[in-house]
Amino acid sequence: MKTSLSILFGLFFLCSCAQDKKAVADETAFQREINSDYKDASKSPLKEKDLKTFKGLDFFKFDSAYVVTARFIRTMDEQPFKMKTTTDRLPEYVKYGELTFDLKGGQFKLNVYQNQDLMKKEGYEDYLFLPFLDDTNGDESYGGGRYIDMRIPEGETVVVDFNSAYNPYCAYNEKYSCPIVPRENYLETEVRAGVKAFKKK
């Protein structure tokens, strides 16, 4: 009897470990990193009451179809402009280039921007800002659109991973000032990838 119980316990333990490993394997490096940051009170944009019960963000299931190779076109002689935000703050950006790509059978274009103040900071000299809107906004994803972080590509193509799309901080806390996605960066399709809408308690 003891032997049978030991075998059953051993099988249960192995199954539990296998399920844990599968759950971990399903997470991407992006998901692990952003969840780690949001659980850290010194980095998290979450309100104190939300942080207390925070277990992790909701994500769309990783889909390789949303990892696209885009043609990068550098747009020269663009004039800096004040980008609207959710507050009266008006940070200065410049349209740095255009990305054209195929996604789920459709052809799309997005503008990518460079923050004129951020580019002066060490480590952000080549940082680019890719905000976008899509047909999941206000339903499965945050109504104000999402962002993707990029670096200036070395060639004429660049890989864009929509699975790493994240919400503006103001999706979690209205005290933040977030750039409003320019209307020209609307994708007339559902981008079911990246971070989902945050369900506030």
C-alpha positions in Angstrom: 0.0 0.0 0.0 2.8 2.4 0.9 4.5 1.6 -2.3 1.4 2.3 -4.3 0.9 5.6 -2.5 4.6 6.5 -3.2 4.2 5.8 -6.9 1.0 7.9 -7.1 2.6 10.8 -5.2 5.6 10.5 -7.5 3.4 10.6 -10.6 1.4 13.6 -9.2 4.7 15.4 -8.5 6.0 14.8 -12.0 2.8 15.9 -13.6 2.8 19.1 -11.4 6.4 19.9 -12.4 5.6 19.3 -16.1 2.6 21.7 -15.9 4.7 24.3 -14.2 7.4 24.0 -16.8 4.8 24.3 -19.6 3.4 27.5 -18.0 6.9 29.0 -17.8 7.7 28.0 -21.3 4.6 29.7 -22.6 5.8 33.0 -21.2 8.0 35.2 -23.4 11.0 37.2 -22.2 9.0 40.4 -22.8 6.1 39.1 -20.6 8.4 38.1 -17.8 10.3 41.4 -17.9 7.2 43.6 -17.9 5.5 41.6 -15.2 8.6 41.8 -13.0 8.7 45.6 -13.5 5.1 46.0 -12.7 5.4 43.9 -9.5 8.3 46.2 -8.4 6.8 49.1 -6.4 9.8 51.3 -7.4 9.1 50.9 -11.1 5.4 50.0 -11.4 2.9 52.4 -12.8 0.1 50.7 -10.9 -1.8 52.4 -8.2 -1.0 51.2 -4.7 -4.4 49.4 -4.3 -3.9 47.6 -7.7 -0.3 46.7 -6.8 -1.4 44.9 -3.7 -3.5 42.4 -5.7 -1.4 42.3 -8.9 -0.5 38.8 -10.1 0.5 39.7 -13.7 -0.8 41.4 -16.8 -3.2 39.7 -19.3 -1.6 39.0 -22.7 -2.8 37.8 -26.0 -1.3 34.4 -26.7 2.0 34.7 -28.5 1.5 34.5 -32.3 4.4 34.5 -34.7 2.1 35.9 -37.4 2.5 39.2 -35.6 6.2 39.2 -35.9 6.7 41.0 -39.2 9.6 42.2 -41.3 8.9 45.8 -42.3 10.5 47.9 -44.9 12.0 51.0 -43.2 12.0 54.3 -45.1 13.9 57.1 -43.5 11.9 60.3 -43.9 14.3 63.2 -44.3 13.7 67.0 -43.6 10.8 66.4 -41.2 10.0 69.3 -38.9 9.7 68.6 -35.1 6.2 68.9 -33.7 4.5 68.9 -30.3 2.8 65.6 -29.7 -0.5 65.8 -27.8 -0.7 63.9 -24.5 -3.3 63.0 -22.0 -2.3 66.2 -20.1 -1.2 69.6 -21.1 2.4 68.4 -21.6 3.6 68.7 -25.2 6.8 66.7 -25.8 8.7 67.4 -29.0 8.9 64.6 -31.5 10.0 64.2 -35.1 8.7 61.7 -37.6 11.8 59.6 -38.2 10.6 57.1 -40.8 7.8 54.9 -42.2 7.3 51.2 -41.8 5.5 49.2 -44.5 4.6 45.6 -43.9 2.2 42.8 -44.6 0.0 41.5 -41.7 -2.6 38.8 -41.9 -3.0 39.3 -45.7 -3.2 43.1 -45.6 -0.6 45.8 -46.3 -0.1 48.5 -43.8 2.0 51.5 -43.0 3.0 53.1 -39.6 5.0 56.1 -38.8 7.8 55.8 -36.3 8.9 58.8 -34.2 11.9 60.1 -32.2 11.6 62.0 -29.0 13.9 65.1 -29.3 14.6 65.3 -25.6 15.0 61.5 -24.9 17.5 61.1 -27.8 19.9 63.3 -25.8 20.0 60.9 -22.9 22.7 58.2 -22.7 21.4 54.9 -23.9 18.5 56.4 -25.8 20.3 58.0 -28.7 18.9 55.4 -31.2 15.5 54.9 -29.5 12.4 55.1 -31.6 8.7 55.3 -30.6 6.1 53.3 -32.4 2.5 54.0 -31.2 -0.5 52.4 -32.9 -4.2 52.0 -32.8 -6.1 49.0 -34.0 -9.6 47.4 -34.0 -9.2 45.7 -30.6 -8.9 49.1 -28.8 -11.7 49.7 -26.3 -12.6 46.0 -26.3 -9.8 43.5 -25.8 -7.0 46.1 -25.6 -6.6 49.6 -24.1 -8.9 52.2 -25.8 -6.1 54.7 -26.3 -3.9 52.4 -28.3 -0.5 50.8 -27.5 3.2 51.4 -27.9 6.2 49.4 -29.2 9.8 50.3 -28.4 12.3 50.2 -31.2 15.9 51.1 -32.1 17.1 52.8 -35.3 17.6 50.0 -37.8 20.9 49.6 -39.6 19.4 48.6 -42.9 16.3 49.0 -45.0 14.3 46.4 -43.1 13.4 45.9 -39.4 11.6 43.2 -37.5 8.5 44.5 -35.6 7.1 42.2 -32.9 3.5 43.2 -32.1 3.7 40.6 -29.3 5.7 43.2 -27.4 3.0 45.9 -27.7 2.3 47.4 -24.3 -0.1 49.9 -22.8 0.7 53.5 -21.9 1.2 54.1 -18.2 -2.0 56.1 -18.1 -4.0 52.9 -18.8 -3.1 52.0 -15.1 -2.9 55.4 -13.5 -4.3 58.8 -14.7 -1.4 60.7 -13.0 0.8 59.9 -15.9 1.1 62.0 -19.0 1.0 59.7 -22.1 1.4 60.6 -25.8 -1.8 60.2 -27.7 -1.4 58.0 -30.7 -1.5 60.0 -34.0 -4.6 59.1 -36.0 -2.4 58.2 -39.0 -1.0 55.3 -37.0 -4.4 53.5 -37.1 -4.3 49.9 -38.4 -7.6 48.8 -39.9 -7.3 45.3 -38.5 -7.3 43.5 -35.2 -3.9 43.2 -33.6 -4.5 40.4 -31.2 -1.0 40.4 -29.8 0.8 42.0 -26.8 -0.7 43.3 -23.6 -4.5 43.3 -23.2 -6.7 45.9 -21.5 -6.0 46.2 -17.7 -8.9 45.2 -15.5 -8.9 47.6 -12.6 -10.1 46.4 -9.3 
